[in-house]
Amino acid sequence: MFEVFLISRAEKVIKSLDDIKLRRRIKEVIDTLSHTYFPERYDIKKLKGVKNTYRLRIGDYRIIYTVNFTNSQIFVSSITPRKKAY
């Protein structure tokens, strides 16, 4: 089981979302990450050139997170609309 940490700007994005369904969906996905860093039912890709960093797609939003396998920790570094994610 992984311990999930949200960096403060990721928390701010979640709180600022007007769409309640999207906010709930993002929170559910982040909760799912605590059970496995690579949930099969979501569109996840490893980012090139960055060690242990992944991109998870939720509609038009992207969740960028890094996995520390040694300490079983996941750090959610950003939650951004697709336009701003890349």
N, C-alpha and C positions, 0 to 999 in steps of 0.2 A: 504494500500500500504506500502511496506517495503522499507527502505533505505539500499542499499547494499554497504558494505565496503570490499575492497580487501586488505589483509595484504600484505606488500611489497614483500615477497617471492612469493606469488601467482601471483602478477603482473609481476615479473621477469620471471616466468615460461611461462606465456602467451606470453610475448615479445620474449622469446627464442625459441618458437615452430617454426620449419621449415615448417611444414605442414599448409599451409594457410587455407585450408578447416577446419581443426581441430581447428585452432585458432578462426576462425569465428564462428564455432559451439559452442565453449566454451563461447565466448562472448555473443552469443544469449541466451544460457542457463542462464548465470548470469543475463542478462537483464530480462529474464522470472521470475527469483527468486524475482525481485522487485515487481511483481504483486501478487505472492503467494509463500509462503515458501515451498509448497509441490505441484509442478506442476505434474498433473496426468500422463502426457504422458512420463515421464522419470522414469528410474529405481532408486528409492530413498529408502533408508533404514535408520532407526534410529540406531545410534551406541549404543551398550550396554555399560552401566557403565558411560556414559557421558551425562549430562543433556542437552537437547535441541540441540544435535549435530547429523547431518545427513551426509550420504554419497550419492552422486549422481554419477551415472555411465555414462560416455560419451566414448563409445568405450573401448579402453584400458586405459583410464585415469579415475581418481577418483577426484571429487571435494568434499572436506570436509568443511562443514559450520555449524555455530552455529547461532541459532535464539534467539533473545532477544524479547520476545513477549510484554513486558512492554513498550519498546520504539519503537517497530516496526522496528527493525534493524536486518540485517543479516551480519555476518562476515565470509567471505570466508578465511579460514585459510590455506588451501593447495590445490594445483592442482598437482597431481603426477601420474606417470604411476602405473598401478595396482601392479606391482612387488614391488614397494617401498612404497605403501600406507599402507600396513598392517604389 
